[in-house]
Amino acid sequence: MYQKNQIPISGNDADFLEAIYKRHAKQLYFYGLSCCSDIDIVEDAIHDVFIDLCQHQERFEKIRNLKYYLMASLRYTIHQRLEKEVLSTELKKEEELEDFFERDAQDIYIEQEEKAGHMQIAEDLLSRLTPHQREVIYLRFSEGLSFNKIAELMTIHRQSAQNLFQQSINKLRKEISRISIKNSVK
């Protein structure tokens, strides 16, 4: 078996590709969700990344860090899919907005009550961040990447990655304070 980030050079080894998938698919899924909230796009993009690996196995010789390569490929693939689906996404958002205004106050209240719990609060807080802010938070905390790696993966400068991270943390702190004050008034 290969070590964590080491790539064995093995031609048409289906077991090897299956092992890569089993080892990295779940992690790629969560990373993909930090880049894009559309589960279908994320799942399709992961599928595309592994299909591409199967079709172009000669790339293994050039890969120095498999995890990083897969994450970068996934990010690129998601962005490509998003560009292709801009019009359908805009239509979907318009429909969601119409649905929101059609719901009555009781439905909204029931929905809010169902969102109770610490996990939901965390998701709510993260949803208030921009996609780039969520991505930098995910890469730093969930993947444990350095700011250099984050900057490289997001194709931004290191200082920009640090600034984006700090802005994200500050925004989360502000939102937590706002929620705490709101809850203490109740």
VMD Tcl script that builds the backbone (N, CA, C; Angstrom):
set m [mol new atoms 558]
animate dup $m
set s [atomselect $m all]
$s set {name element resname resid chain x y z} {
  {N N MET 1 A 0.846 -1.184 0.000}
  {CA C MET 1 A 0.000 0.000 0.000}
  {C C MET 1 A 0.887 1.242 0.000}
  {N N TYR 2 A 0.392 2.321 -0.515}
  {CA C TYR 2 A 1.166 3.547 -0.601}
  {C C TYR 2 A 1.015 4.370 0.666}
  {N N GLN 3 A 2.012 5.206 0.902}
  {CA C GLN 3 A 1.933 6.099 2.047}
  {C C GLN 3 A 0.982 7.241 1.733}
  {N N LYS 4 A 0.705 8.052 2.746}
  {CA C LYS 4 A -0.342 9.067 2.658}
  {C C LYS 4 A -0.290 9.914 1.387}
  {N N ASN 5 A 0.832 10.492 1.055}
  {CA C ASN 5 A 0.904 11.389 -0.102}
  {C C ASN 5 A 1.848 10.866 -1.183}
  {N N GLN 6 A 2.203 9.608 -1.105}
  {CA C GLN 6 A 3.131 9.034 -2.066}
  {C C GLN 6 A 2.339 8.330 -3.166}
  {N N ILE 7 A 2.765 8.472 -4.399}
  {CA C ILE 7 A 2.062 7.887 -5.530}
  {C C ILE 7 A 2.892 6.753 -6.106}
  {N N PRO 8 A 2.414 5.510 -6.047}
  {CA C PRO 8 A 3.142 4.448 -6.719}
  {C C PRO 8 A 2.867 4.531 -8.211}
  {N N ILE 9 A 3.830 4.247 -9.001}
  {CA C ILE 9 A 3.658 4.288 -10.445}
  {C C ILE 9 A 3.247 2.895 -10.894}
  {N N SER 10 A 1.957 2.725 -11.107}
  {CA C SER 10 A 1.448 1.436 -11.546}
  {C C SER 10 A 0.465 1.674 -12.666}
  {N N GLY 11 A 0.723 1.132 -13.785}
  {CA C GLY 11 A -0.024 1.350 -15.013}
  {C C GLY 11 A -1.525 1.280 -14.921}
  {N N ASN 12 A -2.125 0.141 -15.224}
  {CA C ASN 12 A -3.575 0.007 -15.299}
  {C C ASN 12 A -4.128 -0.712 -14.073}
  {N N ASP 13 A -3.738 -0.312 -12.917}
  {CA C ASP 13 A -4.113 -0.993 -11.693}
  {C C ASP 13 A -5.452 -0.470 -11.185}
  {N N ALA 14 A -6.523 -1.203 -11.480}
  {CA C ALA 14 A -7.866 -0.793 -11.064}
  {C C ALA 14 A -7.989 -0.784 -9.543}
  {N N ASP 15 A -7.319 -1.734 -8.878}
  {CA C ASP 15 A -7.350 -1.774 -7.417}
  {C C ASP 15 A -6.725 -0.517 -6.826}
  {N N PHE 16 A -5.668 -0.039 -7.453}
  {CA C PHE 16 A -5.001 1.181 -6.994}
  {C C PHE 16 A -5.944 2.377 -7.094}
  {N N LEU 17 A -6.639 2.512 -8.234}
  {CA C LEU 17 A -7.572 3.620 -8.419}
  {C C LEU 17 A -8.747 3.505 -7.437}
  {N N GLU 18 A -9.192 2.295 -7.189}
  {CA C GLU 18 A -10.264 2.095 -6.218}
  {C C GLU 18 A -9.804 2.494 -4.812}
  {N N ALA 19 A -8.571 2.151 -4.475}
  {CA C ALA 19 A -8.020 2.512 -3.168}
  {C C ALA 19 A -7.929 4.032 -3.023}
  {N N ILE 20 A -7.526 4.703 -4.084}
  {CA C ILE 20 A -7.462 6.175 -4.062}
  {C C ILE 20 A -8.853 6.733 -3.815}
  {N N TYR 21 A -9.826 6.188 -4.520}
  {CA C TYR 21 A -11.197 6.675 -4.358}
  {C C TYR 21 A -11.675 6.468 -2.924}
  {N N LYS 22 A -11.504 5.269 -2.404}
  {CA C LYS 22 A -11.972 4.970 -1.049}
  {C C LYS 22 A -11.284 5.842 -0.008}
  {N N ARG 23 A -10.025 6.141 -0.234}
  {CA C ARG 23 A -9.257 6.918 0.738}
  {C C ARG 23 A -9.613 8.401 0.723}
  {N N HIS 24 A -9.958 8.934 -0.455}
  {CA C HIS 24 A -10.093 10.385 -0.584}
  {C C HIS 24 A -11.499 10.891 -0.912}
  {N N ALA 25 A -12.423 10.045 -1.303}
  {CA C ALA 25 A -13.734 10.509 -1.779}
  {C C ALA 25 A -14.495 11.291 -0.710}
  {N N LYS 26 A -14.535 10.786 0.513}
  {CA C LYS 26 A -15.286 11.466 1.573}
  {C C LYS 26 A -14.678 12.840 1.868}
  {N N GLN 27 A -13.371 12.889 1.944}
  {CA C GLN 27 A -12.673 14.145 2.209}
  {C C GLN 27 A -12.922 15.137 1.067}
  {N N LEU 28 A -12.878 14.648 -0.169}
  {CA C LEU 28 A -13.154 15.511 -1.320}
  {C C LEU 28 A -14.597 16.017 -1.291}
  {N N TYR 29 A -15.488 15.167 -0.855}
  {CA C TYR 29 A -16.898 15.553 -0.769}
  {C C TYR 29 A -17.069 16.762 0.162}
  {N N PHE 30 A -16.487 16.689 1.349}
  {CA C PHE 30 A -16.614 17.793 2.299}
  {C C PHE 30 A -15.881 19.037 1.799}
  {N N TYR 31 A -14.730 18.848 1.161}
  {CA C TYR 31 A -14.039 20.006 0.594}
  {C C TYR 31 A -14.893 20.624 -0.512}
  {N N GLY 32 A -15.471 19.777 -1.359}
  {CA C GLY 32 A -16.325 20.267 -2.434}
  {C C GLY 32 A -17.494 21.081 -1.914}
  {N N LEU 33 A -18.085 20.626 -0.801}
  {CA C LEU 33 A -19.198 21.372 -0.215}
  {C C LEU 33 A -18.758 22.712 0.342}
  {N N SER 34 A -17.485 22.830 0.691}
  {CA C SER 34 A -17.011 24.136 1.149}
  {C C SER 34 A -16.839 25.103 -0.016}
  {N N CYS 35 A -16.704 24.558 -1.217}
  {CA C CYS 35 A -16.568 25.390 -2.421}
  {C C CYS 35 A -17.926 25.684 -3.066}
  {N N CYS 36 A -18.844 24.742 -2.905}
  {CA C CYS 36 A -20.127 24.832 -3.601}
  {C C CYS 36 A -21.179 24.131 -2.754}
  {N N SER 37 A -22.316 24.754 -2.550}
  {CA C SER 37 A -23.344 24.158 -1.704}
  {C C SER 37 A -24.257 23.191 -2.453}
  {N N ASP 38 A -24.099 23.080 -3.748}
  {CA C ASP 38 A -24.929 22.181 -4.547}
  {C C ASP 38 A -24.335 20.771 -4.509}
  {N N ILE 39 A -24.995 19.880 -3.790}
  {CA C ILE 39 A -24.490 18.515 -3.594}
  {C C ILE 39 A -24.329 17.788 -4.921}
  {N N ASP 40 A -25.272 17.966 -5.840}
  {CA C ASP 40 A -25.191 17.281 -7.134}
  {C C ASP 40 A -23.948 17.705 -7.908}
  {N N ILE 41 A -23.652 18.995 -7.898}
  {CA C ILE 41 A -22.463 19.480 -8.598}
  {C C ILE 41 A -21.215 18.890 -7.964}
  {N N VAL 42 A -21.163 18.862 -6.640}
  {CA C VAL 42 A -19.995 18.321 -5.943}
  {C C VAL 42 A -19.814 16.844 -6.273}
  {N N GLU 43 A -20.900 16.067 -6.185}
  {CA C GLU 43 A -20.797 14.635 -6.472}
  {C C GLU 43 A -20.392 14.387 -7.921}
  {N N ASP 44 A -20.988 15.133 -8.849}
  {CA C ASP 44 A -20.623 14.979 -10.256}
  {C C ASP 44 A -19.175 15.380 -10.502}
  {N N ALA 45 A -18.717 16.426 -9.831}
  {CA C ALA 45 A -17.334 16.879 -10.005}
  {C C ALA 45 A -16.348 15.838 -9.478}
  {N N ILE 46 A -16.658 15.228 -8.337}
  {CA C ILE 46 A -15.789 14.170 -7.808}
  {C C ILE 46 A -15.734 13.017 -8.796}
  {N N HIS 47 A -16.890 12.655 -9.322}
  {CA C HIS 47 A -16.952 11.598 -10.328}
  {C C HIS 47 A -16.071 11.952 -11.528}
  {N N ASP 48 A -16.175 13.182 -12.004}
  {CA C ASP 48 A -15.377 13.628 -13.152}
  {C C ASP 48 A -13.877 13.570 -12.863}
  {N N VAL 49 A -13.479 13.952 -11.648}
  {CA C VAL 49 A -12.057 13.925 -11.283}
  {C C VAL 49 A -11.517 12.500 -11.366}
  {N N PHE 50 A -12.277 11.540 -10.841}
  {CA C PHE 50 A -11.801 10.157 -10.859}
  {C C PHE 50 A -11.880 9.533 -12.258}
  {N N ILE 51 A -12.865 9.915 -13.035}
  {CA C ILE 51 A -12.916 9.456 -14.436}
  {C C ILE 51 A -11.684 9.966 -15.180}
  {N N ASP 52 A -11.358 11.242 -14.951}
  {CA C ASP 52 A -10.187 11.835 -15.577}
  {C C ASP 52 A -8.910 11.092 -15.164}
  {N N LEU 53 A -8.813 10.730 -13.890}
  {CA C LEU 53 A -7.652 9.968 -13.416}
  {C C LEU 53 A -7.559 8.620 -14.117}
  {N N CYS 54 A -8.699 7.965 -14.276}
  {CA C CYS 54 A -8.708 6.660 -14.950}
  {C C CYS 54 A -8.277 6.788 -16.406}
  {N N GLN 55 A -8.725 7.842 -17.055}
  {CA C GLN 55 A -8.434 8.032 -18.472}
  {C C GLN 55 A -7.019 8.538 -18.726}
  {N N HIS 56 A -6.402 9.165 -17.722}
  {CA C HIS 56 A -5.082 9.762 -17.900}
  {C C HIS 56 A -4.136 9.314 -16.794}
  {N N GLN 57 A -3.941 8.023 -16.680}
  {CA C GLN 57 A -3.112 7.476 -15.617}
  {C C GLN 57 A -1.644 7.875 -15.747}
  {N N GLU 58 A -1.256 8.318 -16.921}
  {CA C GLU 58 A 0.137 8.743 -17.105}
  {C C GLU 58 A 0.472 9.963 -16.246}
  {N N ARG 59 A -0.531 10.680 -15.767}
  {CA C ARG 59 A -0.299 11.850 -14.923}
  {C C ARG 59 A 0.275 11.475 -13.561}
  {N N PHE 60 A 0.106 10.225 -13.143}
  {CA C PHE 60 A 0.586 9.815 -11.823}
  {C C PHE 60 A 2.073 10.065 -11.648}
  {N N GLU 61 A 2.821 9.952 -12.725}
  {CA C GLU 61 A 4.267 10.153 -12.628}
  {C C GLU 61 A 4.614 11.586 -12.238}
  {N N LYS 62 A 3.759 12.527 -12.566}
  {CA C LYS 62 A 4.038 13.940 -12.312}
  {C C LYS 62 A 3.441 14.440 -10.990}
  {N N ILE 63 A 2.561 13.673 -10.374}
  {CA C ILE 63 A 1.893 14.106 -9.145}
  {C C ILE 63 A 2.833 13.936 -7.966}
  {N N ARG 64 A 3.044 15.029 -7.229}
  {CA C ARG 64 A 3.933 14.980 -6.070}
  {C C ARG 64 A 3.149 14.795 -4.777}
  {N N ASN 65 A 1.930 15.317 -4.722}
  {CA C ASN 65 A 1.108 15.214 -3.529}
  {C C ASN 65 A -0.312 14.884 -3.989}
  {N N LEU 66 A -0.709 13.634 -3.810}
  {CA C LEU 66 A -1.989 13.161 -4.336}
  {C C LEU 66 A -3.170 13.928 -3.760}
  {N N LYS 67 A -3.203 14.126 -2.453}
  {CA C LYS 67 A -4.315 14.815 -1.807}
  {C C LYS 67 A -4.469 16.229 -2.376}
  {N N TYR 68 A -3.363 16.935 -2.479}
  {CA C TYR 68 A -3.390 18.292 -3.008}
  {C C TYR 68 A -3.848 18.295 -4.474}
  {N N TYR 69 A -3.346 17.345 -5.249}
  {CA C TYR 69 A -3.728 17.240 -6.662}
  {C C TYR 69 A -5.237 17.010 -6.784}
  {N N LEU 70 A -5.780 16.086 -5.987}
  {CA C LEU 70 A -7.206 15.786 -6.060}
  {C C LEU 70 A -8.049 16.991 -5.647}
  {N N MET 71 A -7.610 17.695 -4.607}
  {CA C MET 71 A -8.360 18.870 -4.154}
  {C C MET 71 A -8.332 19.974 -5.207}
  {N N ALA 72 A -7.181 20.204 -5.789}
  {CA C ALA 72 A -7.069 21.235 -6.824}
  {C C ALA 72 A -7.903 20.855 -8.055}
  {N N SER 73 A -7.865 19.579 -8.430}
  {CA C SER 73 A -8.658 19.104 -9.574}
  {C C SER 73 A -10.144 19.259 -9.293}
  {N N LEU 74 A -10.550 18.921 -8.081}
  {CA C LEU 74 A -11.957 19.041 -7.716}
  {C C LEU 74 A -12.396 20.507 -7.756}
  {N N ARG 75 A -11.590 21.373 -7.198}
  {CA C ARG 75 A -11.930 22.796 -7.184}
  {C C ARG 75 A -12.088 23.322 -8.612}
  {N N TYR 76 A -11.149 22.966 -9.474}
  {CA C TYR 76 A -11.206 23.389 -10.876}
  {C C TYR 76 A -12.468 22.837 -11.549}
  {N N THR 77 A -12.758 21.560 -11.325}
  {CA C THR 77 A -13.910 20.915 -11.949}
  {C C THR 77 A -15.213 21.540 -11.467}
  {N N ILE 78 A -15.297 21.831 -10.184}
  {CA C ILE 78 A -16.503 22.480 -9.648}
  {C C ILE 78 A -16.690 23.848 -10.300}
  {N N HIS 79 A -15.618 24.610 -10.394}
  {CA C HIS 79 A -15.738 25.941 -11.007}
  {C C HIS 79 A -16.143 25.840 -12.476}
  {N N GLN 80 A -15.646 24.835 -13.170}
  {CA C GLN 80 A -16.053 24.638 -14.564}
  {C C GLN 80 A -17.545 24.321 -14.648}
  {N N ARG 81 A -18.010 23.445 -13.785}
  {CA C ARG 81 A -19.435 23.085 -13.775}
  {C C ARG 81 A -20.302 24.288 -13.412}
  {N N LEU 82 A -19.844 25.084 -12.455}
  {CA C LEU 82 A -20.616 26.259 -12.053}
  {C C LEU 82 A -20.729 27.263 -13.195}
  {N N GLU 83 A -19.657 27.432 -13.923}
  {CA C GLU 83 A -19.703 28.351 -15.062}
  {C C GLU 83 A -20.720 27.889 -16.091}
  {N N LYS 84 A -20.814 26.575 -16.300}
  {CA C LYS 84 A -21.752 26.030 -17.280}
  {C C LYS 84 A -23.197 26.146 -16.812}
  {N N GLU 85 A -23.386 26.201 -15.502}
  {CA C GLU 85 A -24.745 26.181 -14.964}
  {C C GLU 85 A -25.202 27.531 -14.416}
  {N N VAL 86 A -24.568 28.603 -14.839}
  {CA C VAL 86 A -24.921 29.929 -14.313}
  {C C VAL 86 A -26.379 30.265 -14.598}
  {N N LEU 87 A -26.837 30.046 -15.793}
  {CA C LEU 87 A -28.218 30.396 -16.123}
  {C C LEU 87 A -29.217 29.563 -15.341}
  {N N SER 88 A -28.987 28.269 -15.248}
  {CA C SER 88 A -29.930 27.433 -14.506}
  {C C SER 88 A -29.910 27.772 -13.019}
  {N N THR 89 A -28.743 28.161 -12.501}
  {CA C THR 89 A -28.643 28.549 -11.090}
  {C C THR 89 A -29.423 29.823 -10.835}
  {N N GLU 90 A -29.332 30.777 -11.745}
  {CA C GLU 90 A -30.068 32.026 -11.575}
  {C C GLU 90 A -31.572 31.766 -11.579}
  {N N LEU 91 A -32.030 30.889 -12.455}
  {CA C LEU 91 A -33.445 30.557 -12.492}
  {C C LEU 91 A -33.865 29.858 -11.201}
  {N N LYS 92 A -33.020 28.971 -10.708}
  {CA C LYS 92 A -33.316 28.252 -9.469}
  {C C LYS 92 A -33.414 29.218 -8.298}
  {N N LYS 93 A -32.502 30.197 -8.242}
  {CA C LYS 93 A -32.537 31.179 -7.152}
  {C C LYS 93 A -33.812 32.008 -7.215}
  {N N GLU 94 A -34.244 32.363 -8.404}
  {CA C GLU 94 A -35.487 33.119 -8.541}
  {C C GLU 94 A -36.668 32.303 -8.028}
  {N N GLU 95 A -36.674 31.001 -8.344}
  {CA C GLU 95 A -37.755 30.134 -7.870}
  {C C GLU 95 A -37.716 30.007 -6.348}
  {N N GLU 96 A -36.526 29.880 -5.772}
  {CA C GLU 96 A -36.400 29.790 -4.313}
  {C C GLU 96 A -36.892 31.069 -3.650}
  {N N LEU 97 A -36.576 32.196 -4.247}
  {CA C LEU 97 A -37.026 33.469 -3.704}
  {C C LEU 97 A -38.553 33.563 -3.755}
  {N N GLU 98 A -39.134 33.135 -4.860}
  {CA C GLU 98 A -40.594 33.128 -4.975}
  {C C GLU 98 A -41.201 32.203 -3.922}
  {N N ASP 99 A -40.599 31.020 -3.740}
  {CA C ASP 99 A -41.085 30.079 -2.723}
  {C C ASP 99 A -40.997 30.685 -1.333}
  {N N PHE 100 A -39.917 31.390 -1.065}
  {CA C PHE 100 A -39.743 32.019 0.247}
  {C C PHE 100 A -40.877 32.988 0.533}
  {N N PHE 101 A -41.216 33.814 -0.423}
  {CA C PHE 101 A -42.258 34.808 -0.201}
  {C C PHE 101 A -43.649 34.190 -0.171}
  {N N GLU 102 A -43.803 32.997 -0.736}
  {CA C GLU 102 A -45.103 32.339 -0.722}
  {C C GLU 102 A -45.388 31.647 0.608}
  {N N ARG 103 A -44.362 31.322 1.360}
  {CA C ARG 103 A -44.573 30.663 2.645}
  {C C ARG 103 A -45.173 31.643 3.642}
  {N N ASP 104 A -45.991 31.131 4.518}
  {CA C ASP 104 A -46.557 32.016 5.542}
  {C C ASP 104 A -45.693 31.996 6.795}
  {N N ALA 105 A -46.004 32.869 7.724}
  {CA C ALA 105 A -45.200 33.048 8.931}
  {C C ALA 105 A -45.109 31.764 9.749}
  {N N GLN 106 A -46.184 30.991 9.804}
  {CA C GLN 106 A -46.170 29.758 10.586}
  {C C GLN 106 A -45.151 28.760 10.019}
  {N N ASP 107 A -45.089 28.620 8.715}
  {CA C ASP 107 A -44.115 27.730 8.099}
  {C C ASP 107 A -42.690 28.160 8.426}
  {N N ILE 108 A -42.457 29.454 8.389}
  {CA C ILE 108 A -41.121 29.970 8.698}
  {C C ILE 108 A -40.771 29.680 10.152}
  {N N TYR 109 A -41.710 29.873 11.061}
  {CA C TYR 109 A -41.474 29.604 12.477}
  {C C TYR 109 A -41.157 28.120 12.708}
  {N N ILE 110 A -41.939 27.252 12.115}
  {CA C ILE 110 A -41.713 25.804 12.264}
  {C C ILE 110 A -40.333 25.431 11.727}
  {N N GLU 111 A -39.981 25.981 10.603}
  {CA C GLU 111 A -38.666 25.711 10.004}
  {C C GLU 111 A -37.537 26.172 10.920}
  {N N GLN 112 A -37.684 27.320 11.530}
  {CA C GLN 112 A -36.658 27.835 12.434}
  {C C GLN 112 A -36.521 26.953 13.668}
  {N N GLU 113 A -37.629 26.446 14.181}
  {CA C GLU 113 A -37.585 25.581 15.350}
  {C C GLU 113 A -36.854 24.268 15.042}
  {N N GLU 114 A -36.997 23.777 13.845}
  {CA C GLU 114 A -36.343 22.536 13.436}
  {C C GLU 114 A -34.826 22.703 13.306}
  {N N LYS 115 A -34.370 23.925 13.176}
  {CA C LYS 115 A -32.940 24.191 12.977}
  {C C LYS 115 A -32.172 24.347 14.289}
  {N N ALA 116 A -32.779 23.934 15.397}
  {CA C ALA 116 A -32.141 24.081 16.712}
  {C C ALA 116 A -30.956 23.133 16.828}
  {N N GLY 117 A -30.071 23.442 17.777}
  {CA C GLY 117 A -28.928 22.581 18.057}
  {C C GLY 117 A -27.626 23.246 17.647}
  {N N HIS 118 A -26.556 22.777 18.254}
  {CA C HIS 118 A -25.243 23.362 17.991}
  {C C HIS 118 A -24.789 23.205 16.552}
  {N N MET 119 A -25.036 22.061 15.967}
  {CA C MET 119 A -24.586 21.846 14.591}
  {C C MET 119 A -25.274 22.811 13.643}
  {N N GLN 120 A -26.562 23.016 13.870}
  {CA C GLN 120 A -27.298 23.918 12.997}
  {C C GLN 120 A -26.825 25.356 13.160}
  {N N ILE 121 A -26.496 25.737 14.380}
  {CA C ILE 121 A -25.991 27.085 14.618}
  {C C ILE 121 A -24.687 27.287 13.864}
  {N N ALA 122 A -23.825 26.268 13.922}
  {CA C ALA 122 A -22.555 26.360 13.198}
  {C C ALA 122 A -22.791 26.490 11.695}
  {N N GLU 123 A -23.689 25.686 11.167}
  {CA C GLU 123 A -23.996 25.772 9.737}
  {C C GLU 123 A -24.578 27.138 9.379}
  {N N ASP 124 A -25.425 27.660 10.254}
  {CA C ASP 124 A -26.019 28.974 10.033}
  {C C ASP 124 A -24.945 30.060 10.006}
  {N N LEU 125 A -24.026 29.967 10.949}
  {CA C LEU 125 A -22.944 30.947 10.987}
  {C C LEU 125 A -22.096 30.874 9.725}
  {N N LEU 126 A -21.759 29.659 9.323}
  {CA C LEU 126 A -20.935 29.496 8.125}
  {C C LEU 126 A -21.664 29.961 6.867}
  {N N SER 127 A -22.973 29.818 6.870}
  {CA C SER 127 A -23.730 30.236 5.684}
  {C C SER 127 A -23.720 31.752 5.506}
  {N N ARG 128 A -23.378 32.461 6.574}
  {CA C ARG 128 A -23.312 33.924 6.490}
  {C C ARG 128 A -21.995 34.408 5.892}
  {N N LEU 129 A -21.095 33.481 5.695}
  {CA C LEU 129 A -19.814 33.814 5.066}
  {C C LEU 129 A -19.950 33.694 3.557}
  {N N THR 130 A -19.068 34.361 2.848}
  {CA C THR 130 A -19.032 34.218 1.393}
  {C C THR 130 A -18.459 32.839 1.065}
  {N N PRO 131 A -18.642 32.352 -0.162}
  {CA C PRO 131 A -18.062 31.052 -0.518}
  {C C PRO 131 A -16.544 31.000 -0.300}
  {N N HIS 132 A -15.845 32.082 -0.610}
  {CA C HIS 132 A -14.390 32.101 -0.402}
  {C C HIS 132 A -14.041 32.058 1.090}
  {N N GLN 133 A -14.840 32.740 1.900}
  {CA C GLN 133 A -14.596 32.713 3.345}
  {C C GLN 133 A -14.821 31.308 3.900}
  {N N ARG 134 A -15.899 30.651 3.454}
  {CA C ARG 134 A -16.150 29.274 3.901}
  {C C ARG 134 A -15.014 28.361 3.459}
  {N N GLU 135 A -14.542 28.568 2.239}
  {CA C GLU 135 A -13.478 27.720 1.712}
  {C C GLU 135 A -12.197 27.874 2.523}
  {N N VAL 136 A -11.818 29.110 2.842}
  {CA C VAL 136 A -10.576 29.326 3.583}
  {C C VAL 136 A -10.697 28.763 5.003}
  {N N ILE 137 A -11.868 28.888 5.611}
  {CA C ILE 137 A -12.099 28.309 6.940}
  {C C ILE 137 A -11.974 26.790 6.860}
  {N N TYR 138 A -12.590 26.188 5.858}
  {CA C TYR 138 A -12.531 24.739 5.691}
  {C C TYR 138 A -11.088 24.267 5.495}
  {N N LEU 139 A -10.377 24.930 4.592}
  {CA C LEU 139 A -9.002 24.516 4.292}
  {C C LEU 139 A -8.092 24.647 5.505}
  {N N ARG 140 A -8.293 25.685 6.280}
  {CA C ARG 140 A -7.427 25.914 7.438}
  {C C ARG 140 A -7.760 24.959 8.584}
  {N N PHE 141 A -9.044 24.835 8.924}
  {CA C PHE 141 A -9.426 24.040 10.088}
  {C C PHE 141 A -9.634 22.561 9.760}
  {N N SER 142 A -10.334 22.250 8.690}
  {CA C SER 142 A -10.640 20.851 8.393}
  {C C SER 142 A -9.479 20.126 7.733}
  {N N GLU 143 A -8.785 20.814 6.839}
  {CA C GLU 143 A -7.679 20.181 6.132}
  {C C GLU 143 A -6.327 20.482 6.766}
  {N N GLY 144 A -6.274 21.504 7.623}
  {CA C GLY 144 A -5.030 21.837 8.313}
  {C C GLY 144 A -3.947 22.369 7.387}
  {N N LEU 145 A -4.359 22.994 6.288}
  {CA C LEU 145 A -3.381 23.499 5.325}
  {C C LEU 145 A -2.745 24.802 5.818}
  {N N SER 146 A -1.514 25.004 5.420}
  {CA C SER 146 A -0.825 26.257 5.724}
  {C C SER 146 A -1.395 27.362 4.829}
  {N N PHE 147 A -1.101 28.599 5.186}
  {CA C PHE 147 A -1.579 29.700 4.356}
  {C C PHE 147 A -0.930 29.672 2.970}
  {N N ASN 148 A 0.301 29.181 2.892}
  {CA C ASN 148 A 0.943 29.044 1.580}
  {C C ASN 148 A 0.165 28.078 0.693}
  {N N LYS 149 A -0.225 26.916 1.254}
  {CA C LYS 149 A -0.978 25.922 0.483}
  {C C LYS 149 A -2.376 26.434 0.151}
  {N N ILE 150 A -2.998 27.118 1.096}
  {CA C ILE 150 A -4.328 27.683 0.850}
  {C C ILE 150 A -4.249 28.690 -0.291}
  {N N ALA 151 A -3.264 29.552 -0.240}
  {CA C ALA 151 A -3.105 30.571 -1.284}
  {C C ALA 151 A -2.883 29.915 -2.641}
  {N N GLU 152 A -2.056 28.887 -2.658}
  {CA C GLU 152 A -1.780 28.189 -3.917}
  {C C GLU 152 A -3.040 27.519 -4.453}
  {N N LEU 153 A -3.772 26.861 -3.584}
  {CA C LEU 153 A -4.983 26.148 -3.997}
  {C C LEU 153 A -6.067 27.104 -4.478}
  {N N MET 154 A -6.201 28.248 -3.798}
  {CA C MET 154 A -7.228 29.215 -4.163}
  {C C MET 154 A -6.742 30.210 -5.219}
  {N N THR 155 A -5.508 30.053 -5.645}
  {CA C THR 155 A -4.865 30.936 -6.633}
  {C C THR 155 A -4.949 32.407 -6.222}
  {N N ILE 156 A -4.520 32.665 -4.972}
  {CA C ILE 156 A -4.427 34.022 -4.456}
  {C C ILE 156 A -3.078 34.160 -3.753}
  {N N HIS 157 A -2.727 35.379 -3.377}
  {CA C HIS 157 A -1.480 35.608 -2.653}
  {C C HIS 157 A -1.611 35.110 -1.219}
  {N N ARG 158 A -0.477 34.773 -0.623}
  {CA C ARG 158 A -0.462 34.276 0.760}
  {C C ARG 158 A -1.095 35.294 1.699}
  {N N GLN 159 A -0.713 36.560 1.549}
  {CA C GLN 159 A -1.259 37.601 2.413}
  {C C GLN 159 A -2.769 37.716 2.232}
  {N N SER 160 A -3.247 37.550 1.011}
  {CA C SER 160 A -4.692 37.593 0.758}
  {C C SER 160 A -5.393 36.443 1.464}
  {N N ALA 161 A -4.758 35.271 1.477}
  {CA C ALA 161 A -5.329 34.119 2.181}
  {C C ALA 161 A -5.413 34.408 3.678}
  {N N GLN 162 A -4.363 34.982 4.237}
  {CA C GLN 162 A -4.369 35.318 5.663}
  {C C GLN 162 A -5.437 36.379 5.973}
  {N N ASN 163 A -5.520 37.395 5.125}
  {CA C ASN 163 A -6.517 38.451 5.324}
  {C C ASN 163 A -7.934 37.884 5.237}
  {N N LEU 164 A -8.172 37.041 4.233}
  {CA C LEU 164 A -9.486 36.434 4.057}
  {C C LEU 164 A -9.844 35.575 5.269}
  {N N PHE 165 A -8.874 34.831 5.780}
  {CA C PHE 165 A -9.084 34.005 6.956}
  {C C PHE 165 A -9.436 34.881 8.164}
  {N N GLN 166 A -8.676 35.937 8.368}
  {CA C GLN 166 A -8.924 36.820 9.516}
  {C C GLN 166 A -10.283 37.515 9.407}
  {N N GLN 167 A -10.644 37.945 8.207}
  {CA C GLN 167 A -11.955 38.567 7.996}
  {C C GLN 167 A -13.070 37.564 8.310}
  {N N SER 168 A -12.862 36.313 7.920}
  {CA C SER 168 A -13.853 35.271 8.170}
  {C C SER 168 A -14.027 35.043 9.662}
  {N N ILE 169 A -12.907 34.947 10.380}
  {CA C ILE 169 A -12.956 34.740 11.825}
  {C C ILE 169 A -13.644 35.923 12.510}
  {N N ASN 170 A -13.293 37.135 12.104}
  {CA C ASN 170 A -13.911 38.328 12.693}
  {C C ASN 170 A -15.417 38.360 12.447}
  {N N LYS 171 A -15.824 37.985 11.252}
  {CA C LYS 171 A -17.247 37.967 10.931}
  {C C LYS 171 A -17.969 36.920 11.776}
  {N N LEU 172 A -17.367 35.746 11.946}
  {CA C LEU 172 A -17.971 34.713 12.790}
  {C C LEU 172 A -18.087 35.183 14.237}
  {N N ARG 173 A -17.048 35.823 14.753}
  {CA C ARG 173 A -17.100 36.344 16.122}
  {C C ARG 173 A -18.221 37.359 16.278}
  {N N LYS 174 A -18.344 38.240 15.312}
  {CA C LYS 174 A -19.388 39.265 15.353}
  {C C LYS 174 A -20.775 38.618 15.345}
  {N N GLU 175 A -20.952 37.608 14.499}
  {CA C GLU 175 A -22.246 36.919 14.417}
  {C C GLU 175 A -22.548 36.172 15.711}
  {N N ILE 176 A -21.541 35.547 16.307}
  {CA C ILE 176 A -21.731 34.833 17.573}
  {C C ILE 176 A -22.135 35.817 18.669}
  {N N SER 177 A -21.480 36.971 18.721}
  {CA C SER 177 A -21.837 37.999 19.712}
  {C C SER 177 A -23.264 38.465 19.513}
  {N N ARG 178 A -23.642 38.670 18.276}
  {CA C ARG 178 A -25.002 39.122 17.955}
  {C C ARG 178 A -26.023 38.079 18.410}
  {N N ILE 179 A -25.741 36.820 18.153}
  {CA C ILE 179 A -26.648 35.741 18.555}
  {C C ILE 179 A -26.719 35.645 20.077}
  {N N SER 180 A -25.574 35.777 20.745}
  {CA C SER 180 A -25.540 35.709 22.209}
  {C C SER 180 A -26.360 36.817 22.826}
  {N N ILE 181 A -26.227 38.025 22.309}
  {CA C ILE 181 A -26.998 39.164 22.813}
  {C C ILE 181 A -28.480 38.939 22.564}
  {N N LYS 182 A -28.799 38.465 21.390}
  {CA C LYS 182 A -30.188 38.209 21.019}
  {C C LYS 182 A -30.804 37.156 21.948}
  {N N ASN 183 A -30.051 36.102 22.267}
  {CA C ASN 183 A -30.552 35.034 23.139}
  {C C ASN 183 A -30.658 35.476 24.591}
  {N N SER 184 A -29.788 36.378 25.023}
  {CA C SER 184 A -29.849 36.837 26.415}
  {C C SER 184 A -31.030 37.775 26.643}
  {N N VAL 185 A -31.506 38.426 25.592}
  {CA C VAL 185 A -32.648 39.320 25.689}
  {C C VAL 185 A -33.942 38.517 25.831}
  {N N LYS 186 A -33.977 37.318 25.268}
  {CA C LYS 186 A -35.192 36.484 25.300}
  {C C LYS 186 A -35.535 36.029 26.647}
}
mol reanalyze $m
mol bondsrecalc $m
mol representation Tube
mol addrep $m
